[in-house]
Amino acid sequence: MPVTAASAAAPRPLVFAGFPASSWAFALRVWLAMMLALYVSFWLELESPSSAALTVAILALPTRGQGMEKAGYRLLATAIGVVASIAIAGVFSQTDGLLLAVLGIWVGLCVYVAAMLDGNRAYAAALCCITVALIAIQQIDTPLQVFPTGIARGAAIGIGVLAVALVNEVLAAPDYYPVLAGRIEALRRRVTDLTQGTEPDSAAAAADLLHDIAAIRPEIASLATESSIGTARTASARSALVDLVSALSLGRMLAALPVTSAPAQSADDPGREAATLPRHAKAASHVPLMGLS
């Protein structure tokens, strides 16, 4: 592997027992948050302290923004699921067939919404279905236990979310913005290479590039939860993705134009008009990324 000046100047990460220091710090944060969630759950004598530890494990993400965004959706989905469980059990507990029909409609609705959304929003829709299954369906023979079971589950999940937020704040978990900015910069270089002709210009390559650009969109929302300027960073990242798509589309359209469609060439410089389209295609690949340039 050739060693360049940039790679030689880049600092090597600290490695211990075969794992980088960042991985050890991430594992330490998860362990501390899980111990804190279990301690508070046992101290409050919750019915299911393991739900708090499970919440910490589910929210175990390496950056602050990713964890806080998923925690918000988990709290929202749990609240919706608990309210739906109490309403369904309270209204239809004495109607056997109708109760099963309503539960089936709720499950179908949640699955439909989860299929229509992406990222953590789809996760929240699926969790609404799971919460009703764990509360209402599990207590279908004892509807009076639906309310205390729902409150206990909501309290355990809230404790897990607070434990993750506290540990990430105290131990200064890394932000997701540098990682996302690096991924967008890598996509910009791919767009430049494709429009300048250094990579094979094919419909399949362009479709793969557009797929990779669209795959980042659900992750942009996590920037809004990690700092006070997260909203501005979110808007900048979305503008950058729009610029990438515009640059790719413009570059491919200009490259597809036939060179012979230019006006008649002058006798003293016959190659001047033929070189016009490649220059425009190169210019299209250098559209500035708003907010991230």
GUNUSE-216002 format. One record per residue: x, y, z of N, C-alpha, C in turn. Coordinates in steps of 0.02 Angstrom, whole numbers, padded with zeros to 5 digits, always signed. Example, Ala and Ser with C-alpha at 12.3 -4.5 7.8 and 13.67 -1.06 7.14 Angstrom:
2
+00660-00284+00390+00615-00225+00390+00660-00165+00390 +00642-00112+00354+00684-00053+00357+00645+00002+00394 
//
This chain:
293
+00043-00060+00000+00000+00000+00000+00044+00062+00000 +00038+00106-00050+00081+00165-00052+00065+00214+00004 +00118+00243+00031+00112+00291+00086+00117+00361+00057 +00064+00400+00064+00063+00469+00041+00081+00515+00097 +00090+00580+00080+00108+00629+00131+00051+00639+00180 -00012+00635+00155-00069+00644+00200-00075+00587+00249 -00065+00524+00223-00072+00467+00268-00015+00464+00317 +00045+00488+00297+00101+00488+00344+00092+00540+00398 +00060+00597+00381+00051+00649+00431-00008+00635+00477 -00055+00591+00457-00113+00578+00498-00092+00539+00561 -00116+00559+00620-00097+00524+00681-00128+00455+00684 -00090+00407+00707-00115+00339+00714-00157+00333+00778 -00215+00301+00774-00257+00295+00834-00224+00250+00886 -00237+00267+00949-00211+00227+01005-00248+00160+01008 -00210+00106+01009-00238+00038+01008-00218+00002+01071 -00268-00031+01103-00255-00070+01162-00291-00137+01155 -00254-00192+01161-00281-00260+01155-00316-00270+01088 -00291-00238+01037-00318-00248+00970-00377-00203+00953 -00399-00160+00998-00456-00116+00985-00434-00044+00996 -00459+00002+00954-00441+00073+00963-00469+00101+01027 -00440+00156+01050-00462+00188+01112-00535+00212+01108 -00557+00232+01049-00626+00254+01041-00675+00197+01055 -00658+00136+01036-00702+00079+01050-00705+00064+01124 -00647+00070+01159-00647+00060+01232-00688+00114+01267 -00683+00176+01244-00722+00230+01273-00797+00218+01262 -00815+00194+01203-00885+00179+01188-00910+00123+01233 -00871+00071+01241-00891+00016+01285-00898+00038+01358 -00853+00083+01379-00858+00109+01448-00921+00149+01458 -00939+00190+01409-01001+00230+01415-01062+00184+01419 -01064+00133+01377-01121+00087+01378-01126+00051+01445 -01069+00028+01471-01069-00008+01535-01092+00037+01592 -01066+00098+01594-01085+00144+01648-01160+00161+01643 -01184+00174+01583-01255+00190+01576-01299+00131+01596 -01279+00071+01579-01319+00013+01597-01319+00002+01672 -01261+00010+01705-01258+00002+01778-01300+00056+01812 -01297+00117+01787-01337+00171+01816-01411+00158+01808 -01432+00134+01749-01503+00120+01738-01528+00064+01783 -01488+00011+01791-01508-00044+01835-01511-00021+01908 -01462+00019+01929-01462+00042+01999-01524+00083+02014 -01541+00130+01971-01599+00172+01983-01663+00131+01980 -01666+00083+01934-01726+00041+01928-01737-00002+01990 -01682-00031+02015-01689-00071+02077-01705-00026+02137 -01677+00034+02138-01690+00079+02194-01763+00101+02195 -01791+00111+02135-01862+00130+02130-01908+00069+02133 -01879+00008+02136-01917-00054+02140-01967-00060+02083 -01941-00049+02022-01983-00057+01963-01998-00131+01951 -02053-00142+01916-02074-00211+01903-02025-00247+01857 -01996-00211+01808-01950-00243+01760-01889-00199+01750 -01840-00204+01795-01778-00163+01786-01740-00181+01723 -01749-00242+01698-01712-00262+01638-01732-00220+01578 -01792-00192+01578-01812-00149+01522-01769-00087+01518 -01747-00060+01575-01703-00002+01575-01634-00021+01546 -01607-00079+01566-01543-00101+01538-01550-00116+01464 -01605-00145+01443-01616-00159+01373-01621-00094+01332 -01651-00043+01361-01654+00022+01327-01584+00050+01316 -01541+00044+01366-01472+00068+01358-01438+00030+01302 -01448-00036+01299-01417-00076+01246-01442-00057+01177 -01507-00042+01172-01535-00022+01108-01509+00046+01086 -01500+00091+01134-01476+00158+01118-01400+00163+01117 -01365+00106+01119-01292+00106+01120-01266+00121+01050 -01258+00185+01035-01232+00208+00971-01169+00250+00984 -01121+00249+00939-01055+00279+00954-01055+00355+00959 -01104+00390+00932-01103+00463+00933-01164+00489+00972 -01156+00551+00995-01208+00582+01036-01273+00593+00997 -01268+00619+00936-01327+00635+00897-01368+00574+00880 -01336+00520+00860-01372+00459+00843-01411+00431+00903 -01378+00430+00961-01410+00403+01021-01469+00446+01044 -01461+00512+01043-01514+00555+01067-01574+00555+01019 -01561+00551+00954-01617+00549+00908-01658+00485+00917 -01623+00428+00922-01659+00365+00932-01694+00364+01000 -01664+00395+01051-01695+00397+01117-01761+00437+01114 -01760+00492+01078-01822+00531+01072-01878+00493+01038 -01862+00458+00984-01912+00418+00950-01935+00359+00994 -01890+00331+01033-01910+00275+01077-01957+00300+01132 -01944+00358+01160-01990+00385+01210-02058+00401+01180 -02057+00431+01121-02121+00448+01089-02161+00386+01072 -02128+00335+01043-02164+00274+01025-02189+00238+01087 -02151+00238+01141-02174+00205+01202-02235+00240+01230 -02235+00307+01231-02293+00344+01256-02355+00329+01214 -02347+00328+01147-02404+00314+01104-02429+00242+01115 -02382+00195+01122-02402+00126+01133-02437+00115+01199 -02414+00149+01252-02445+00142+01318-02516+00171+01316 -02524+00230+01286-02591+00261+01282-02637+00217+01240 -02612+00190+01184-02654+00146+01143-02673+00082+01180 -02627+00055+01219-02642-00006+01257-02697+00007+01308 -02690+00062+01345-02741+00078+01396-02809+00091+01363 -02809+00126+01306-02873+00141+01272-02905+00077+01245 -02864+00035+01213-02892-00027+01184-02918-00073+01238 -02879-00082+01291-02901-00127+01345-02961-00098+01382 -02964-00032+01391-03019-00002+01427-03084-00003+01390 -03082+00002+01324-03144+00006+01284-03167-00062+01260 -03120-00106+01242-03139-00169+01209-03122-00230+01251 -03110-00222+01316-03090-00280+01357-03146-00331+01365 -03209-00311+01359-03266-00356+01368-03293-00383+01302 -03260-00368+01248-03282-00391+01181-03225-00433+01152 -03232-00499+01155-03177-00542+01135-03158-00534+01062 -03206-00545+01017-03191-00541+00946-03171-00471+00924 -03207-00421+00951-03192-00352+00931-03123-00331+00956 -03104-00355+01016-03038-00338+01043-02983-00365+00997 -02989-00426+00975-02939-00454+00929-02939-00417+00863 -02997-00396+00839-03000-00359+00777-02965-00292+00783 -02976-00257+00839-02944-00192+00849-02869-00200+00855 -02846-00251+00891-02775-00264+00896-02744-00279+00828 -02781-00317+00787-02756-00331+00720-02752-00268+00677 -02802-00224+00683-02801-00161+00646-02742-00118+00668 -02729-00116+00734-02673-00076+00759-02606-00103+00733 -02598-00168+00734-02536-00198+00709-02527-00183+00634 -02580-00190+00596-02576-00175+00524-02560-00103+00511 -02591-00057+00550-02577+00014+00541-02504+00030+00556 -02478+00002+00610-02408+00015+00628-02360-00012+00576 -02374-00072+00550-02332-00101+00498-02335-00059+00434 -02393-00034+00417-02400+00008+00357-02360+00072+00364 -02366+00105+00422-02329+00167+00433-02253+00154+00433 -02232+00099+00464-02161+00083+00465-02134+00071+00395 -02175+00041+00351-02152+00030+00282-02149+00095+00243 -02189+00145+00261-02189+00208+00225-02133+00254+00247 -02106+00245+00308-02054+00289+00334-01986+00255+00329 -01935+00290+00353-01868+00262+00353-01831+00284+00416 -01774+00252+00429-01733+00272+00485-01767+00260+00552 -01755+00305+00598-01783+00299+00665-01858+00311+00667 -01885+00343+00617-01958+00351+00614-01992+00285+00602 -01964+00244+00558-01990+00177+00548-01982+00134+00611 -01926+00143+00646-01916+00108+00709-01969+00127+00760 -01987+00191+00764-02038+00213+00811-02106+00183+00794 -02123+00180+00729-02187+00150+00710-02190+00076+00729 -02134+00040+00718-02133-00030+00737-02137-00039+00813 -02105+00007+00850-02106+00002+00923-02175+00015+00951 -02215+00056+00918-02284+00065+00940-02322-00001+00939 -02310-00041+00887-02342-00106+00882-02316-00153+00937 -02250-00153+00947-02221-00198+00997-02244-00180+01068 -02250-00115+01082-02271-00094+01148-02342-00118+01164 -02387-00112+01116-02455-00137+01126-02455-00212+01136 -02412-00247+01099-02408-00320+01108-02382-00339+01177 -02334-00301+01203-02305-00317+01269-02350-00296+01327 -02396-00250+01315-02438-00225+01370-02509-00252+01364 -02542-00235+01310-02613-00253+01304-02623-00328+01290 -02586-00354+01242-02596-00425+01224-02571-00471+01280 -02516-00453+01312-02490-00495+01366-02538-00497+01426 -02574-00442+01437-02622-00438+01492-02693-00444+01468 -02704-00482+01415-02771-00485+01385-02821-00519+01432 -02798-00564+01476-02843-00597+01524-02852-00557+01588 -02808-00509+01600-02813-00466+01660-02809-00393+01639 -02862-00366+01612-02859-00297+01586-02845-00245+01640 -02858-00260+01703-02844-00211+01756-02769-00201+01766 -02728-00246+01741-02655-00240+01748-02623-00203+01690 -02663-00181+01642-02634-00147+01584-02605-00079+01605 -02640-00042+01646-02616+00024+01666-02551+00020+01706 -02547-00019+01760-02483-00022+01797-02426-00051+01755 -02442-00099+01711-02389-00127+01669-02363-00074+01620 -02407-00035+01592-02386+00018+01546-02345+00071+01581 -02366+00091+01641-02329+00142+01678-02259+00116+01697 -02255+00052+01717-02191+00024+01735-02144+00021+01675 -02170+00002+01617-02128-00001+01558-02105+00069+01537 -02151+00117+01539-02132+00185+01521-02079+00213+01568 -02086+00199+01634-02036+00223+01682-01968+00191+01670 -01967+00127+01655-01903+00093+01643-01869+00120+01581 -01907+00131+01528-01877+00159+01467-01853+00230+01478 -01892+00269+01516-01870+00337+01532-01805+00339+01572 -01798+00292+01619-01736+00289+01658-01677+00270+01613 -01688+00223+01567-01634+00204+01521-01613+00262+01477 -01661+00300+01452-01645+00358+01409-01606+00411+01449 -01628+00425+01510-01593+00474+01551-01523+00451+01568 -01514+00386+01580-01447+00361+01595-01400+00370+01536 -01424+00354+01476-01383+00363+01416-01366+00436+01405 -01415+00480+01412-01403+00551+01402-01353+00579+01452 -01359+00558+01516-01314+00583+01567-01243+00559+01556 -01234+00496+01542-01167+00469+01532-01135+00499+01469 -01172+00506+01416-01144+00536+01355-01123+00608+01367 -01161+00643+01408-01144+00713+01422-01084+00719+01467 -01080+00678+01519-01025+00682+01566-00959+00660+01534 -00962+00606+01495-00901+00579+01465-00887+00607+01395 -00925+00657+01375-00913+00693+01312-00911+00645+01253 -00967+00613+01239-00972+00569+01180-00961+00610+01117 -00928+00582+01067-00914+00620+01005-00977+00637+00967 -00973+00691+00929-01029+00712+00887-01030+00673+00822 -01088+00672+00791-01096+00638+00727-01080+00683+00668 -01075+00748+00680-01065+00795+00625-01000+00782+00586 -00942+00772+00618-00881+00759+00579-00886+00696+00536 -00918+00644+00562-00925+00582+00523-00969+00594+00462 -01025+00628+00472-01070+00641+00416-01038+00688+00365 -01001+00738+00388-00967+00783+00342-00916+00746+00299 -00880+00698+00330-00832+00658+00291-00867+00615+00239 -00924+00586+00256-00961+00545+00207-00986+00588+00149 -01010+00649+00164-01034+00692+00110-00976+00715+00066 -00918+00728+00096-00859+00746+00056-00837+00689+00011 -00841+00627+00036-00824+00569-00006-00873+00563-00065 -00937+00576-00052-00985+00575-00107-00971+00631-00157 -00949+00688-00134-00934+00742-00180-00876+00724-00226 -00825+00689-00198-00770+00667-00240-00793+00616-00292 -00840+00572-00272-00866+00523-00320-00905+00558-00376 -00944+00609-00358-00980+00647-00409-00931+00680-00456 -00877+00710-00429-00827+00742-00471-00794+00692-00518 -00775+00634-00492-00743+00584-00535-00790+00559-00590 -00854+00551-00573-00901+00526-00623-00914+00577-00678 -00921+00641-00660-00937+00692-00710-00875+00712-00750 -00815+00703-00723-00754+00720-00760-00729+00662-00802 -00759+00604-00795-00740+00549-00838-00685+00505-00811 -00662+00516-00748-00611+00473-00720-00639+00405-00699 -00705+00401-00692-00739+00337-00681-00786+00322-00739 -00801+00259-00751-00846+00243-00807-00913+00277-00798 -00932+00315-00848-00996+00352-00846-01052+00306-00872 -01085+00274-00827-01139+00228-00846-01199+00242-00803 -01256+00218-00827-01317+00228-00788-01315+00191-00722 -01283+00133-00721-01278+00094-00659-01236+00130-00607 -01180+00159-00629-01137+00196-00582-01173+00257-00554 -01210+00292-00597-01247+00351-00573-01303+00330-00526 -01336+00274-00541-01390+00251-00497-01362+00230-00429 -01304+00197-00428-01274+00179-00364-01255+00241-00324 -01230+00292-00358-01211+00353-00323-01272+00389-00295 -01326+00391-00333-01388+00421-00308-01416+00382-00249 -01409+00316-00251-01432+00275-00195-01392+00290-00132 -01326+00298-00139-01285+00315-00080-01301+00384-00053 -01316+00431-00097-01335+00498-00075-01401+00497-00037 -01449+00460-00064-01515+00456-00031-01511+00419+00035 -01462+00372+00042-01457+00333+00104-01435+00377+00163 -01404+00434+00150-01382+00477+00205-01439+00519+00232 -01492+00529+00194-01545+00575+00214-01575+00558+00282 -01592+00495+00297-01621+00483+00364-01574+00498+00422 -01508+00497+00409-01461+00507+00463-01448+00581+00478 -01471+00624+00434-01458+00696+00443-01496+00723+00503 -01554+00695+00518-01596+00721+00572-01561+00715+00640 -01513+00669+00647-01479+00662+00711-01435+00721+00728 -01418+00763+00679-01376+00822+00693-01413+00873+00736 -01480+00874+00732-01518+00924+00768-01519+00913+00843 -01501+00853+00866-01506+00837+00937-01440+00838+00974 -01384+00852+00940-01320+00846+00973-01289+00912+00994 -01315+00968+00971-01286+01033+00991-01337+01088+00980 -01320+01148+01003-01366+01204+00995-01371+01228+00924 -01320+01214+00883-01322+01233+00812-01339+01173+00768 -01368+01122+00798-01385+01062+00760-01435+01075+00705 -01483+01121+00717-01533+01135+00665-01501+01165+00604 -01454+01211+00614-01419+01241+00557-01376+01189+00521 -01345+01145+00558-01305+01092+00526-01350+01045+00486 -01409+01031+00511-01455+00988+00475-01475+01020+00409 -01491+01084+00410-01509+01119+00348-01451+01121+00299 -01390+01130+00325-01332+01132+00281-01319+01065+00248 -01326+01012+00287-01316+00945+00259-01368+00928+00206 -01430+00947+00217-01481+00935+00167-01468+00975+00104 -01445+01037+00111-01428+01078+00053-01369+01046+00015 -01322+01018+00052-01265+00986+00020-01287+00927-00022 -01333+00887+00003-01357+00829-00035-01394+00852-00098 -01434+00906-00092-01468+00933-00151-01417+00956-00202 -01364+00989-00180-01311+01012-00226-01277+00953-00260 -01266+00899-00224-01235+00841-00254-01279+00811-00309 -01343+00805-00296-01388+00778-00347-01391+00824-00407 -01393+00890-00395-01395+00938-00450-01331+00935-00492 -01274+00930-00458-01210+00927-00494-01206+00863-00536 -01228+00808-00507-01226+00744-00545-01272+00747-00605 -01332+00773-00595-01380+00776-00650-01356+00823-00705 -01329+00881-00686-01306+00929-00736-01245+00902-00773 -01199+00870-00736-01140+00843-00770-01158+00789-00819 -01204+00745-00802-01223+00692-00849-01261+00719-00909 -01303+00770-00898-01339+00799-00955-01291+00833-01004 -01242+00870-00978-01194+00903-01022-01149+00852-01057 -01131+00799-01022-01088+00749-01053-01125+00710-01107 -01192+00707-01102-01231+00670-01152-01242+00709-01215 -01231+00774-01214-01241+00814-01274-01189+00797-01326 -01208+00787-01388-01159+00771-01440-01115+00831-01456 -01051+00819-01466-01004+00873-01482-01019+00903-01549 -01047+00863-01595-01060+00888-01662-01119+00936-01665 -01155+00944-01609-01212+00990-01609-01191+01062-01600 -01125+01075-01589-01100+01143-01582-01102+01178-01650 -01099+01245-01653-01097+01281-01716-01035+01264-01756 -01035+01286-01817-00978+01272-01861-00914+01300-01831 -00862+01259-01832-00799+01278-01801-00762+01325-01848 -00723+01369-01818-00683+01415-01857-00623+01379-01886 -00598+01404-01939-00542+01371-01972-00477+01377-01933 -00468+01433-01897-00405+01442-01861-00402+01403-01796 -00459+01385-01766-00459+01347-01703-00514+01294-01706 -00502+01239-01741-00555+01189-01749-00571+01152-01685 -00526+01151-01636-00539+01112-01575-00569+01153-01519 -00581+01218-01531-00606+01260-01477-00676+01241-01458 -00723+01232-01505-00792+01216-01489-00797+01145-01461 -00754+01100-01485-00759+01031-01461-00739+01024-01389 -00698+01070-01364-00676+01068-01294-00723+01102-01247 -00777+01132-01274-00823+01170-01232-00862+01125-01185 -00890+01072-01211-00932+01029-01169-00894+00996-01113 -00834+00969-01122-00798+00941-01065-00785+00992-01011 -00771+01055-01030-00759+01106-00979-00822+01119-00939 -00880+01119-00972-00942+01129-00936-00957+01071-00890 -00941+01011-00913-00953+00952-00871-00910+00954-00809 -00847+00978-00817-00804+00985-00758-00829+01039-00712 -00855+01093-00739-00881+01147-00697-00941+01124-00657 -00982+01080-00687-01041+01055-00652-01023+01014-00592 -00965+00981-00594-00945+00939-00538-00917+00979-00480 -00907+01045-00490-00879+01086-00436-00930+01133-00406 -00993+01113-00409-01046+01152-00376-01031+01153-00301 -01028+01211-00269-01010+01213-00197-01064+01180-00155 -01042+01146-00102-01089+01115-00055-01107+01167-00003 -01170+01188-00003-01192+01242+00041-01186+01219+00114 -01151+01259+00154-01145+01247+00225-01090+01200+00245 -01065+01159+00199-01013+01111+00216-00949+01124+00177 -00948+01174+00132-00887+01188+00094-00839+01230+00135 
//
